[in-house]
Amino acid sequence: MAERDNMQNLKIEEEIRCRRCGRLLMKGHVRLVEVKCPKCGFIQVIASQAANK
Ligand SMILES: [Zn+2]
């Protein structure tokens, strides 16, 4: 099968949610990112959970 089909089968299980209002900001694995919630405007730094293991 084509690689494109494989990509669509990838399942992203990690959800990044706003710590203030709980809005889903993005999905995926991030190392370190600063993101501003479009809903409540709260700026937060998201660090990889894997780094804490
Ligand atoms: Zn928010």
mmCIF file of the protein (N, C-alpha, C, O) and its ligand, coordinates in Angstrom:
data_MODEL
# 
_entry.id   MODEL 
# 
loop_
_entity.id 
_entity.type 
_entity.pdbx_number_of_molecules 
1 polymer     1 
2 non-polymer 1 
# 
_entity_poly.entity_id                      1 
_entity_poly.type                           'polypeptide(L)' 
_entity_poly.nstd_linkage                   no 
_entity_poly.nstd_monomer                   no 
_entity_poly.pdbx_seq_one_letter_code       MAERDNMQNLKIEEEIRCRRCGRLLMKGHVRLVEVKCPKCGFIQVIASQAANK 
_entity_poly.pdbx_seq_one_letter_code_can   MAERDNMQNLKIEEEIRCRRCGRLLMKGHVRLVEVKCPKCGFIQVIASQAANK 
_entity_poly.pdbx_strand_id                 A 
# 
loop_
_entity_poly_seq.entity_id 
_entity_poly_seq.num 
_entity_poly_seq.mon_id 
_entity_poly_seq.hetero 
1 1  MET n 
1 2  ALA n 
1 3  GLU n 
1 4  ARG n 
1 5  ASP n 
1 6  ASN n 
1 7  MET n 
1 8  GLN n 
1 9  ASN n 
1 10 LEU n 
1 11 LYS n 
1 12 ILE n 
1 13 GLU n 
1 14 GLU n 
1 15 GLU n 
1 16 ILE n 
1 17 ARG n 
1 18 CYS n 
1 19 ARG n 
1 20 ARG n 
1 21 CYS n 
1 22 GLY n 
1 23 ARG n 
1 24 LEU n 
1 25 LEU n 
1 26 MET n 
1 27 LYS n 
1 28 GLY n 
1 29 HIS n 
1 30 VAL n 
1 31 ARG n 
1 32 LEU n 
1 33 VAL n 
1 34 GLU n 
1 35 VAL n 
1 36 LYS n 
1 37 CYS n 
1 38 PRO n 
1 39 LYS n 
1 40 CYS n 
1 41 GLY n 
1 42 PHE n 
1 43 ILE n 
1 44 GLN n 
1 45 VAL n 
1 46 ILE n 
1 47 ALA n 
1 48 SER n 
1 49 GLN n 
1 50 ALA n 
1 51 ALA n 
1 52 ASN n 
1 53 LYS n 
# 
loop_
_struct_asym.id 
_struct_asym.entity_id 
A 1 
B 2 
# 
loop_
_chem_comp.id 
_chem_comp.type 
_chem_comp.mon_nstd_flag 
ALA 'L-peptide linking' y 
ARG 'L-peptide linking' y 
ASN 'L-peptide linking' y 
ASP 'L-peptide linking' y 
CYS 'L-peptide linking' y 
GLN 'L-peptide linking' y 
GLU 'L-peptide linking' y 
GLY 'peptide linking'   y 
HIS 'L-peptide linking' y 
ILE 'L-peptide linking' y 
LEU 'L-peptide linking' y 
LYS 'L-peptide linking' y 
MET 'L-peptide linking' y 
PHE 'L-peptide linking' y 
PRO 'L-peptide linking' y 
SER 'L-peptide linking' y 
VAL 'L-peptide linking' y 
ZN  non-polymer         . 
# 
_pdbx_entity_nonpoly.entity_id   2 
_pdbx_entity_nonpoly.name        ? 
_pdbx_entity_nonpoly.comp_id     ZN 
# 
_pdbx_nonpoly_scheme.asym_id         B 
_pdbx_nonpoly_scheme.entity_id       2 
_pdbx_nonpoly_scheme.mon_id          ZN 
_pdbx_nonpoly_scheme.ndb_seq_num     1 
_pdbx_nonpoly_scheme.pdb_seq_num     101 
_pdbx_nonpoly_scheme.auth_seq_num    101 
_pdbx_nonpoly_scheme.pdb_mon_id      ZN 
_pdbx_nonpoly_scheme.auth_mon_id     ZN 
_pdbx_nonpoly_scheme.pdb_strand_id   A 
_pdbx_nonpoly_scheme.pdb_ins_code    . 
# 
loop_
_atom_site.group_PDB 
_atom_site.id 
_atom_site.type_symbol 
_atom_site.label_atom_id 
_atom_site.label_alt_id 
_atom_site.label_comp_id 
_atom_site.label_asym_id 
_atom_site.label_entity_id 
_atom_site.label_seq_id 
_atom_site.pdbx_PDB_ins_code 
_atom_site.Cartn_x 
_atom_site.Cartn_y 
_atom_site.Cartn_z 
_atom_site.occupancy 
_atom_site.B_iso_or_equiv 
_atom_site.pdbx_formal_charge 
_atom_site.auth_seq_id 
_atom_site.auth_comp_id 
_atom_site.auth_asym_id 
_atom_site.auth_atom_id 
_atom_site.pdbx_PDB_model_num 
ATOM   1   N  N  . MET A 1 1  ? 0.831   -1.203 0.000  1.00 0.00 ? 1   MET A N  1 
ATOM   2   C  CA . MET A 1 1  ? 0.000   0.000  0.000  1.00 0.00 ? 1   MET A CA 1 
ATOM   3   C  C  . MET A 1 1  ? 0.871   1.262  0.000  1.00 0.00 ? 1   MET A C  1 
ATOM   4   O  O  . MET A 1 1  ? 2.044   1.212  0.373  1.00 0.00 ? 1   MET A O  1 
ATOM   5   N  N  . ALA A 1 2  ? 0.314   2.348  -0.404 1.00 0.00 ? 2   ALA A N  1 
ATOM   6   C  CA . ALA A 1 2  ? 1.059   3.603  -0.432 1.00 0.00 ? 2   ALA A CA 1 
ATOM   7   C  C  . ALA A 1 2  ? 1.291   4.132  0.979  1.00 0.00 ? 2   ALA A C  1 
ATOM   8   O  O  . ALA A 1 2  ? 0.554   3.821  1.914  1.00 0.00 ? 2   ALA A O  1 
ATOM   9   N  N  . GLU A 1 3  ? 2.338   4.940  1.100  1.00 0.00 ? 3   GLU A N  1 
ATOM   10  C  CA . GLU A 1 3  ? 2.643   5.495  2.421  1.00 0.00 ? 3   GLU A CA 1 
ATOM   11  C  C  . GLU A 1 3  ? 1.517   6.394  2.923  1.00 0.00 ? 3   GLU A C  1 
ATOM   12  O  O  . GLU A 1 3  ? 1.275   6.510  4.125  1.00 0.00 ? 3   GLU A O  1 
ATOM   13  N  N  . ARG A 1 4  ? 0.851   7.012  1.985  1.00 0.00 ? 4   ARG A N  1 
ATOM   14  C  CA . ARG A 1 4  ? -0.232  7.918  2.364  1.00 0.00 ? 4   ARG A CA 1 
ATOM   15  C  C  . ARG A 1 4  ? -1.299  7.177  3.171  1.00 0.00 ? 4   ARG A C  1 
ATOM   16  O  O  . ARG A 1 4  ? -1.870  7.726  4.113  1.00 0.00 ? 4   ARG A O  1 
ATOM   17  N  N  . ASP A 1 5  ? -1.556  5.949  2.800  1.00 0.00 ? 5   ASP A N  1 
ATOM   18  C  CA . ASP A 1 5  ? -2.565  5.183  3.517  1.00 0.00 ? 5   ASP A CA 1 
ATOM   19  C  C  . ASP A 1 5  ? -2.111  4.855  4.930  1.00 0.00 ? 5   ASP A C  1 
ATOM   20  O  O  . ASP A 1 5  ? -2.905  4.826  5.870  1.00 0.00 ? 5   ASP A O  1 
ATOM   21  N  N  . ASN A 1 6  ? -0.814  4.608  5.055  1.00 0.00 ? 6   ASN A N  1 
ATOM   22  C  CA . ASN A 1 6  ? -0.289  4.310  6.378  1.00 0.00 ? 6   ASN A CA 1 
ATOM   23  C  C  . ASN A 1 6  ? -0.410  5.509  7.307  1.00 0.00 ? 6   ASN A C  1 
ATOM   24  O  O  . ASN A 1 6  ? -0.694  5.360  8.495  1.00 0.00 ? 6   ASN A O  1 
ATOM   25  N  N  . MET A 1 7  ? -0.194  6.680  6.764  1.00 0.00 ? 7   MET A N  1 
ATOM   26  C  CA . MET A 1 7  ? -0.290  7.881  7.577  1.00 0.00 ? 7   MET A CA 1 
ATOM   27  C  C  . MET A 1 7  ? -1.687  8.066  8.146  1.00 0.00 ? 7   MET A C  1 
ATOM   28  O  O  . MET A 1 7  ? -1.859  8.514  9.280  1.00 0.00 ? 7   MET A O  1 
ATOM   29  N  N  . GLN A 1 8  ? -2.662  7.721  7.356  1.00 0.00 ? 8   GLN A N  1 
ATOM   30  C  CA . GLN A 1 8  ? -4.038  7.907  7.813  1.00 0.00 ? 8   GLN A CA 1 
ATOM   31  C  C  . GLN A 1 8  ? -4.417  6.912  8.893  1.00 0.00 ? 8   GLN A C  1 
ATOM   32  O  O  . GLN A 1 8  ? -5.380  7.116  9.632  1.00 0.00 ? 8   GLN A O  1 
ATOM   33  N  N  . ASN A 1 9  ? -3.658  5.843  8.976  1.00 0.00 ? 9   ASN A N  1 
ATOM   34  C  CA . ASN A 1 9  ? -3.942  4.851  9.995  1.00 0.00 ? 9   ASN A CA 1 
ATOM   35  C  C  . ASN A 1 9  ? -3.266  5.171  11.326 1.00 0.00 ? 9   ASN A C  1 
ATOM   36  O  O  . ASN A 1 9  ? -3.554  4.543  12.345 1.00 0.00 ? 9   ASN A O  1 
ATOM   37  N  N  . LEU A 1 10 ? -2.366  6.151  11.306 1.00 0.00 ? 10  LEU A N  1 
ATOM   38  C  CA . LEU A 1 10 ? -1.709  6.538  12.543 1.00 0.00 ? 10  LEU A CA 1 
ATOM   39  C  C  . LEU A 1 10 ? -2.732  7.148  13.496 1.00 0.00 ? 10  LEU A C  1 
ATOM   40  O  O  . LEU A 1 10 ? -3.577  7.954  13.106 1.00 0.00 ? 10  LEU A O  1 
ATOM   41  N  N  . LYS A 1 11 ? -2.629  6.746  14.734 1.00 0.00 ? 11  LYS A N  1 
ATOM   42  C  CA . LYS A 1 11 ? -3.582  7.238  15.722 1.00 0.00 ? 11  LYS A CA 1 
ATOM   43  C  C  . LYS A 1 11 ? -2.844  8.108  16.737 1.00 0.00 ? 11  LYS A C  1 
ATOM   44  O  O  . LYS A 1 11 ? -1.929  7.648  17.420 1.00 0.00 ? 11  LYS A O  1 
ATOM   45  N  N  . ILE A 1 12 ? -3.245  9.335  16.819 1.00 0.00 ? 12  ILE A N  1 
ATOM   46  C  CA . ILE A 1 12 ? -2.640  10.244 17.794 1.00 0.00 ? 12  ILE A CA 1 
ATOM   47  C  C  . ILE A 1 12 ? -3.479  10.212 19.063 1.00 0.00 ? 12  ILE A C  1 
ATOM   48  O  O  . ILE A 1 12 ? -4.644  10.610 19.083 1.00 0.00 ? 12  ILE A O  1 
ATOM   49  N  N  . GLU A 1 13 ? -2.852  9.735  20.097 1.00 0.00 ? 13  GLU A N  1 
ATOM   50  C  CA . GLU A 1 13 ? -3.632  9.535  21.328 1.00 0.00 ? 13  GLU A CA 1 
ATOM   51  C  C  . GLU A 1 13 ? -3.427  10.651 22.341 1.00 0.00 ? 13  GLU A C  1 
ATOM   52  O  O  . GLU A 1 13 ? -4.199  10.802 23.288 1.00 0.00 ? 13  GLU A O  1 
ATOM   53  N  N  . GLU A 1 14 ? -2.375  11.428 22.123 1.00 0.00 ? 14  GLU A N  1 
ATOM   54  C  CA . GLU A 1 14 ? -2.092  12.472 23.111 1.00 0.00 ? 14  GLU A CA 1 
ATOM   55  C  C  . GLU A 1 14 ? -2.794  13.766 22.733 1.00 0.00 ? 14  GLU A C  1 
ATOM   56  O  O  . GLU A 1 14 ? -2.578  14.317 21.654 1.00 0.00 ? 14  GLU A O  1 
ATOM   57  N  N  . GLU A 1 15 ? -3.624  14.230 23.625 1.00 0.00 ? 15  GLU A N  1 
ATOM   58  C  CA . GLU A 1 15 ? -4.352  15.466 23.378 1.00 0.00 ? 15  GLU A CA 1 
ATOM   59  C  C  . GLU A 1 15 ? -3.816  16.575 24.267 1.00 0.00 ? 15  GLU A C  1 
ATOM   60  O  O  . GLU A 1 15 ? -3.619  16.391 25.468 1.00 0.00 ? 15  GLU A O  1 
ATOM   61  N  N  . ILE A 1 16 ? -3.586  17.724 23.659 1.00 0.00 ? 16  ILE A N  1 
ATOM   62  C  CA . ILE A 1 16 ? -3.126  18.876 24.424 1.00 0.00 ? 16  ILE A CA 1 
ATOM   63  C  C  . ILE A 1 16 ? -4.336  19.778 24.675 1.00 0.00 ? 16  ILE A C  1 
ATOM   64  O  O  . ILE A 1 16 ? -4.940  20.309 23.743 1.00 0.00 ? 16  ILE A O  1 
ATOM   65  N  N  . ARG A 1 17 ? -4.662  19.931 25.918 1.00 0.00 ? 17  ARG A N  1 
ATOM   66  C  CA . ARG A 1 17 ? -5.837  20.739 26.264 1.00 0.00 ? 17  ARG A CA 1 
ATOM   67  C  C  . ARG A 1 17 ? -5.446  21.949 27.095 1.00 0.00 ? 17  ARG A C  1 
ATOM   68  O  O  . ARG A 1 17 ? -4.459  21.943 27.830 1.00 0.00 ? 17  ARG A O  1 
ATOM   69  N  N  . CYS A 1 18 ? -6.261  22.990 26.948 1.00 0.00 ? 18  CYS A N  1 
ATOM   70  C  CA . CYS A 1 18 ? -6.052  24.199 27.727 1.00 0.00 ? 18  CYS A CA 1 
ATOM   71  C  C  . CYS A 1 18 ? -6.220  23.883 29.205 1.00 0.00 ? 18  CYS A C  1 
ATOM   72  O  O  . CYS A 1 18 ? -7.182  23.235 29.617 1.00 0.00 ? 18  CYS A O  1 
ATOM   73  N  N  . ARG A 1 19 ? -5.254  24.361 29.994 1.00 0.00 ? 19  ARG A N  1 
ATOM   74  C  CA . ARG A 1 19 ? -5.298  24.083 31.425 1.00 0.00 ? 19  ARG A CA 1 
ATOM   75  C  C  . ARG A 1 19 ? -6.375  24.910 32.120 1.00 0.00 ? 19  ARG A C  1 
ATOM   76  O  O  . ARG A 1 19 ? -6.794  24.598 33.235 1.00 0.00 ? 19  ARG A O  1 
ATOM   77  N  N  . ARG A 1 20 ? -6.809  25.952 31.455 1.00 0.00 ? 20  ARG A N  1 
ATOM   78  C  CA . ARG A 1 20 ? -7.777  26.828 32.103 1.00 0.00 ? 20  ARG A CA 1 
ATOM   79  C  C  . ARG A 1 20 ? -9.212  26.436 31.766 1.00 0.00 ? 20  ARG A C  1 
ATOM   80  O  O  . ARG A 1 20 ? -10.047 26.288 32.658 1.00 0.00 ? 20  ARG A O  1 
ATOM   81  N  N  . CYS A 1 21 ? -9.493  26.268 30.475 1.00 0.00 ? 21  CYS A N  1 
ATOM   82  C  CA . CYS A 1 21 ? -10.888 26.027 30.078 1.00 0.00 ? 21  CYS A CA 1 
ATOM   83  C  C  . CYS A 1 21 ? -11.106 24.624 29.524 1.00 0.00 ? 21  CYS A C  1 
ATOM   84  O  O  . CYS A 1 21 ? -12.246 24.200 29.337 1.00 0.00 ? 21  CYS A O  1 
ATOM   85  N  N  . GLY A 1 22 ? -10.009 23.894 29.257 1.00 0.00 ? 22  GLY A N  1 
ATOM   86  C  CA . GLY A 1 22 ? -10.152 22.508 28.810 1.00 0.00 ? 22  GLY A CA 1 
ATOM   87  C  C  . GLY A 1 22 ? -10.373 22.348 27.328 1.00 0.00 ? 22  GLY A C  1 
ATOM   88  O  O  . GLY A 1 22 ? -10.629 21.238 26.863 1.00 0.00 ? 22  GLY A O  1 
ATOM   89  N  N  . ARG A 1 23 ? -10.282 23.421 26.573 1.00 0.00 ? 23  ARG A N  1 
ATOM   90  C  CA . ARG A 1 23 ? -10.450 23.324 25.117 1.00 0.00 ? 23  ARG A CA 1 
ATOM   91  C  C  . ARG A 1 23 ? -9.314  22.524 24.498 1.00 0.00 ? 23  ARG A C  1 
ATOM   92  O  O  . ARG A 1 23 ? -8.157  22.678 24.886 1.00 0.00 ? 23  ARG A O  1 
ATOM   93  N  N  . LEU A 1 24 ? -9.644  21.669 23.534 1.00 0.00 ? 24  LEU A N  1 
ATOM   94  C  CA . LEU A 1 24 ? -8.625  20.899 22.836 1.00 0.00 ? 24  LEU A CA 1 
ATOM   95  C  C  . LEU A 1 24 ? -7.817  21.828 21.935 1.00 0.00 ? 24  LEU A C  1 
ATOM   96  O  O  . LEU A 1 24 ? -8.358  22.433 21.010 1.00 0.00 ? 24  LEU A O  1 
ATOM   97  N  N  . LEU A 1 25 ? -6.535  21.935 22.207 1.00 0.00 ? 25  LEU A N  1 
ATOM   98  C  CA . LEU A 1 25 ? -5.685  22.855 21.449 1.00 0.00 ? 25  LEU A CA 1 
ATOM   99  C  C  . LEU A 1 25 ? -5.027  22.155 20.273 1.00 0.00 ? 25  LEU A C  1 
ATOM   100 O  O  . LEU A 1 25 ? -4.973  22.703 19.173 1.00 0.00 ? 25  LEU A O  1 
ATOM   101 N  N  . MET A 1 26 ? -4.530  20.952 20.497 1.00 0.00 ? 26  MET A N  1 
ATOM   102 C  CA . MET A 1 26 ? -3.867  20.211 19.425 1.00 0.00 ? 26  MET A CA 1 
ATOM   103 C  C  . MET A 1 26 ? -3.697  18.765 19.850 1.00 0.00 ? 26  MET A C  1 
ATOM   104 O  O  . MET A 1 26 ? -3.846  18.408 21.019 1.00 0.00 ? 26  MET A O  1 
ATOM   105 N  N  . LYS A 1 27 ? -3.383  17.957 18.868 1.00 0.00 ? 27  LYS A N  1 
ATOM   106 C  CA . LYS A 1 27 ? -3.077  16.560 19.152 1.00 0.00 ? 27  LYS A CA 1 
ATOM   107 C  C  . LYS A 1 27 ? -1.676  16.259 18.645 1.00 0.00 ? 27  LYS A C  1 
ATOM   108 O  O  . LYS A 1 27 ? -1.237  16.814 17.638 1.00 0.00 ? 27  LYS A O  1 
ATOM   109 N  N  . GLY A 1 28 ? -0.993  15.394 19.334 1.00 0.00 ? 28  GLY A N  1 
ATOM   110 C  CA . GLY A 1 28 ? 0.329   15.003 18.872 1.00 0.00 ? 28  GLY A CA 1 
ATOM   111 C  C  . GLY A 1 28 ? 1.337   15.015 20.005 1.00 0.00 ? 28  GLY A C  1 
ATOM   112 O  O  . GLY A 1 28 ? 1.001   15.249 21.166 1.00 0.00 ? 28  GLY A O  1 
ATOM   113 N  N  . HIS A 1 29 ? 2.560   14.761 19.642 1.00 0.00 ? 29  HIS A N  1 
ATOM   114 C  CA . HIS A 1 29 ? 3.621   14.703 20.621 1.00 0.00 ? 29  HIS A CA 1 
ATOM   115 C  C  . HIS A 1 29 ? 4.494   15.943 20.477 1.00 0.00 ? 29  HIS A C  1 
ATOM   116 O  O  . HIS A 1 29 ? 5.099   16.176 19.431 1.00 0.00 ? 29  HIS A O  1 
ATOM   117 N  N  . VAL A 1 30 ? 4.546   16.725 21.536 1.00 0.00 ? 30  VAL A N  1 
ATOM   118 C  CA . VAL A 1 30 ? 5.356   17.928 21.511 1.00 0.00 ? 30  VAL A CA 1 
ATOM   119 C  C  . VAL A 1 30 ? 6.451   17.817 22.561 1.00 0.00 ? 30  VAL A C  1 
ATOM   120 O  O  . VAL A 1 30 ? 6.260   17.197 23.607 1.00 0.00 ? 30  VAL A O  1 
ATOM   121 N  N  . ARG A 1 31 ? 7.585   18.415 22.278 1.00 0.00 ? 31  ARG A N  1 
ATOM   122 C  CA . ARG A 1 31 ? 8.675   18.424 23.245 1.00 0.00 ? 31  ARG A CA 1 
ATOM   123 C  C  . ARG A 1 31 ? 8.493   19.615 24.187 1.00 0.00 ? 31  ARG A C  1 
ATOM   124 O  O  . ARG A 1 31 ? 8.465   19.471 25.410 1.00 0.00 ? 31  ARG A O  1 
ATOM   125 N  N  . LEU A 1 32 ? 8.371   20.775 23.588 1.00 0.00 ? 32  LEU A N  1 
ATOM   126 C  CA . LEU A 1 32 ? 8.143   21.975 24.391 1.00 0.00 ? 32  LEU A CA 1 
ATOM   127 C  C  . LEU A 1 32 ? 7.524   23.030 23.486 1.00 0.00 ? 32  LEU A C  1 
ATOM   128 O  O  . LEU A 1 32 ? 8.107   23.407 22.470 1.00 0.00 ? 32  LEU A O  1 
ATOM   129 N  N  . VAL A 1 33 ? 6.359   23.496 23.852 1.00 0.00 ? 33  VAL A N  1 
ATOM   130 C  CA . VAL A 1 33 ? 5.679   24.474 23.005 1.00 0.00 ? 33  VAL A CA 1 
ATOM   131 C  C  . VAL A 1 33 ? 4.895   25.447 23.879 1.00 0.00 ? 33  VAL A C  1 
ATOM   132 O  O  . VAL A 1 33 ? 4.349   25.077 24.918 1.00 0.00 ? 33  VAL A O  1 
ATOM   133 N  N  . GLU A 1 34 ? 4.854   26.698 23.431 1.00 0.00 ? 34  GLU A N  1 
ATOM   134 C  CA . GLU A 1 34 ? 4.018   27.681 24.109 1.00 0.00 ? 34  GLU A CA 1 
ATOM   135 C  C  . GLU A 1 34 ? 2.820   27.948 23.213 1.00 0.00 ? 34  GLU A C  1 
ATOM   136 O  O  . GLU A 1 34 ? 2.973   28.216 22.021 1.00 0.00 ? 34  GLU A O  1 
ATOM   137 N  N  . VAL A 1 35 ? 1.645   27.873 23.783 1.00 0.00 ? 35  VAL A N  1 
ATOM   138 C  CA . VAL A 1 35 ? 0.445   28.015 22.968 1.00 0.00 ? 35  VAL A CA 1 
ATOM   139 C  C  . VAL A 1 35 ? -0.559  28.904 23.689 1.00 0.00 ? 35  VAL A C  1 
ATOM   140 O  O  . VAL A 1 35 ? -0.715  28.838 24.908 1.00 0.00 ? 35  VAL A O  1 
ATOM   141 N  N  . LYS A 1 36 ? -1.230  29.730 22.909 1.00 0.00 ? 36  LYS A N  1 
ATOM   142 C  CA . LYS A 1 36 ? -2.264  30.586 23.458 1.00 0.00 ? 36  LYS A CA 1 
ATOM   143 C  C  . LYS A 1 36 ? -3.622  30.018 23.092 1.00 0.00 ? 36  LYS A C  1 
ATOM   144 O  O  . LYS A 1 36 ? -3.913  29.780 21.920 1.00 0.00 ? 36  LYS A O  1 
ATOM   145 N  N  . CYS A 1 37 ? -4.432  29.809 24.082 1.00 0.00 ? 37  CYS A N  1 
ATOM   146 C  CA . CYS A 1 37 ? -5.756  29.259 23.834 1.00 0.00 ? 37  CYS A CA 1 
ATOM   147 C  C  . CYS A 1 37 ? -6.608  30.273 23.074 1.00 0.00 ? 37  CYS A C  1 
ATOM   148 O  O  . CYS A 1 37 ? -6.742  31.418 23.505 1.00 0.00 ? 37  CYS A O  1 
ATOM   149 N  N  . PRO A 1 38 ? -7.183  29.860 21.947 1.00 0.00 ? 38  PRO A N  1 
ATOM   150 C  CA . PRO A 1 38 ? -8.014  30.778 21.164 1.00 0.00 ? 38  PRO A CA 1 
ATOM   151 C  C  . PRO A 1 38 ? -9.349  31.086 21.829 1.00 0.00 ? 38  PRO A C  1 
ATOM   152 O  O  . PRO A 1 38 ? -10.035 32.037 21.455 1.00 0.00 ? 38  PRO A O  1 
ATOM   153 N  N  . LYS A 1 39 ? -9.704  30.288 22.797 1.00 0.00 ? 39  LYS A N  1 
ATOM   154 C  CA . LYS A 1 39 ? -11.007 30.479 23.438 1.00 0.00 ? 39  LYS A CA 1 
ATOM   155 C  C  . LYS A 1 39 ? -10.919 31.462 24.605 1.00 0.00 ? 39  LYS A C  1 
ATOM   156 O  O  . LYS A 1 39 ? -11.685 32.423 24.681 1.00 0.00 ? 39  LYS A O  1 
ATOM   157 N  N  . CYS A 1 40 ? -9.967  31.206 25.518 1.00 0.00 ? 40  CYS A N  1 
ATOM   158 C  CA . CYS A 1 40 ? -9.904  32.033 26.717 1.00 0.00 ? 40  CYS A CA 1 
ATOM   159 C  C  . CYS A 1 40 ? -8.668  32.918 26.738 1.00 0.00 ? 40  CYS A C  1 
ATOM   160 O  O  . CYS A 1 40 ? -8.545  33.777 27.612 1.00 0.00 ? 40  CYS A O  1 
ATOM   161 N  N  . GLY A 1 41 ? -7.737  32.727 25.785 1.00 0.00 ? 41  GLY A N  1 
ATOM   162 C  CA . GLY A 1 41 ? -6.575  33.596 25.701 1.00 0.00 ? 41  GLY A CA 1 
ATOM   163 C  C  . GLY A 1 41 ? -5.473  33.254 26.677 1.00 0.00 ? 41  GLY A C  1 
ATOM   164 O  O  . GLY A 1 41 ? -4.500  33.999 26.789 1.00 0.00 ? 41  GLY A O  1 
ATOM   165 N  N  . PHE A 1 42 ? -5.600  32.156 27.380 1.00 0.00 ? 42  PHE A N  1 
ATOM   166 C  CA . PHE A 1 42 ? -4.607  31.743 28.359 1.00 0.00 ? 42  PHE A CA 1 
ATOM   167 C  C  . PHE A 1 42 ? -3.356  31.209 27.659 1.00 0.00 ? 42  PHE A C  1 
ATOM   168 O  O  . PHE A 1 42 ? -3.436  30.295 26.837 1.00 0.00 ? 42  PHE A O  1 
ATOM   169 N  N  . ILE A 1 43 ? -2.211  31.783 27.989 1.00 0.00 ? 43  ILE A N  1 
ATOM   170 C  CA . ILE A 1 43 ? -0.945  31.339 27.405 1.00 0.00 ? 43  ILE A CA 1 
ATOM   171 C  C  . ILE A 1 43 ? -0.296  30.330 28.335 1.00 0.00 ? 43  ILE A C  1 
ATOM   172 O  O  . ILE A 1 43 ? -0.106  30.592 29.523 1.00 0.00 ? 43  ILE A O  1 
ATOM   173 N  N  . GLN A 1 44 ? 0.039   29.182 27.785 1.00 0.00 ? 44  GLN A N  1 
ATOM   174 C  CA . GLN A 1 44 ? 0.596   28.123 28.617 1.00 0.00 ? 44  GLN A CA 1 
ATOM   175 C  C  . GLN A 1 44 ? 1.734   27.429 27.890 1.00 0.00 ? 44  GLN A C  1 
ATOM   176 O  O  . GLN A 1 44 ? 1.788   27.403 26.660 1.00 0.00 ? 44  GLN A O  1 
ATOM   177 N  N  . VAL A 1 45 ? 2.632   26.874 28.667 1.00 0.00 ? 45  VAL A N  1 
ATOM   178 C  CA . VAL A 1 45 ? 3.747   26.117 28.105 1.00 0.00 ? 45  VAL A CA 1 
ATOM   179 C  C  . VAL A 1 45 ? 3.446   24.637 28.288 1.00 0.00 ? 45  VAL A C  1 
ATOM   180 O  O  . VAL A 1 45 ? 3.210   24.163 29.400 1.00 0.00 ? 45  VAL A O  1 
ATOM   181 N  N  . ILE A 1 46 ? 3.459   23.928 27.181 1.00 0.00 ? 46  ILE A N  1 
ATOM   182 C  CA . ILE A 1 46 ? 3.214   22.486 27.217 1.00 0.00 ? 46  ILE A CA 1 
ATOM   183 C  C  . ILE A 1 46 ? 4.538   21.762 27.036 1.00 0.00 ? 46  ILE A C  1 
ATOM   184 O  O  . ILE A 1 46 ? 5.248   21.973 26.053 1.00 0.00 ? 46  ILE A O  1 
ATOM   185 N  N  . ALA A 1 47 ? 4.856   20.919 27.985 1.00 0.00 ? 47  ALA A N  1 
ATOM   186 C  CA . ALA A 1 47 ? 6.084   20.140 27.892 1.00 0.00 ? 47  ALA A CA 1 
ATOM   187 C  C  . ALA A 1 47 ? 5.729   18.676 27.690 1.00 0.00 ? 47  ALA A C  1 
ATOM   188 O  O  . ALA A 1 47 ? 4.674   18.208 28.120 1.00 0.00 ? 47  ALA A O  1 
ATOM   189 N  N  . SER A 1 48 ? 6.617   17.976 27.039 1.00 0.00 ? 48  SER A N  1 
ATOM   190 C  CA . SER A 1 48 ? 6.377   16.569 26.751 1.00 0.00 ? 48  SER A CA 1 
ATOM   191 C  C  . SER A 1 48 ? 6.209   15.761 28.022 1.00 0.00 ? 48  SER A C  1 
ATOM   192 O  O  . SER A 1 48 ? 6.997   15.880 28.960 1.00 0.00 ? 48  SER A O  1 
ATOM   193 N  N  . GLN A 1 49 ? 5.173   14.937 28.041 1.00 0.00 ? 49  GLN A N  1 
ATOM   194 C  CA . GLN A 1 49 ? 4.946   14.082 29.203 1.00 0.00 ? 49  GLN A CA 1 
ATOM   195 C  C  . GLN A 1 49 ? 5.968   12.946 29.241 1.00 0.00 ? 49  GLN A C  1 
ATOM   196 O  O  . GLN A 1 49 ? 6.285   12.412 30.304 1.00 0.00 ? 49  GLN A O  1 
ATOM   197 N  N  . ALA A 1 50 ? 6.463   12.597 28.088 1.00 0.00 ? 50  ALA A N  1 
ATOM   198 C  CA . ALA A 1 50 ? 7.417   11.493 28.014 1.00 0.00 ? 50  ALA A CA 1 
ATOM   199 C  C  . ALA A 1 50 ? 8.717   11.857 28.726 1.00 0.00 ? 50  ALA A C  1 
ATOM   200 O  O  . ALA A 1 50 ? 9.437   10.982 29.206 1.00 0.00 ? 50  ALA A O  1 
ATOM   201 N  N  . ALA A 1 51 ? 9.009   13.152 28.788 1.00 0.00 ? 51  ALA A N  1 
ATOM   202 C  CA . ALA A 1 51 ? 10.247  13.594 29.406 1.00 0.00 ? 51  ALA A CA 1 
ATOM   203 C  C  . ALA A 1 51 ? 10.223  13.390 30.912 1.00 0.00 ? 51  ALA A C  1 
ATOM   204 O  O  . ALA A 1 51 ? 11.266  13.372 31.566 1.00 0.00 ? 51  ALA A O  1 
ATOM   205 N  N  . ASN A 1 52 ? 9.034   13.239 31.449 1.00 0.00 ? 52  ASN A N  1 
ATOM   206 C  CA . ASN A 1 52 ? 8.914   13.080 32.900 1.00 0.00 ? 52  ASN A CA 1 
ATOM   207 C  C  . ASN A 1 52 ? 9.031   11.618 33.337 1.00 0.00 ? 52  ASN A C  1 
ATOM   208 O  O  . ASN A 1 52 ? 9.102   11.324 34.530 1.00 0.00 ? 52  ASN A O  1 
ATOM   209 N  N  . LYS A 1 53 ? 9.050   10.731 32.388 1.00 0.00 ? 53  LYS A N  1 
ATOM   210 C  CA . LYS A 1 53 ? 9.094   9.318  32.751 1.00 0.00 ? 53  LYS A CA 1 
ATOM   211 C  C  . LYS A 1 53 ? 10.484  8.919  33.217 1.00 0.00 ? 53  LYS A C  1 
ATOM   212 O  O  . LYS A 1 53 ? 10.709  7.759  33.564 1.00 0.00 ? 53  LYS A O  1 
HETATM 213 ZN ZN . ZN  B 2 .  ? -8.587  28.083 27.278 1.00 0.00 2 101 ZN  A ZN 1 
# 
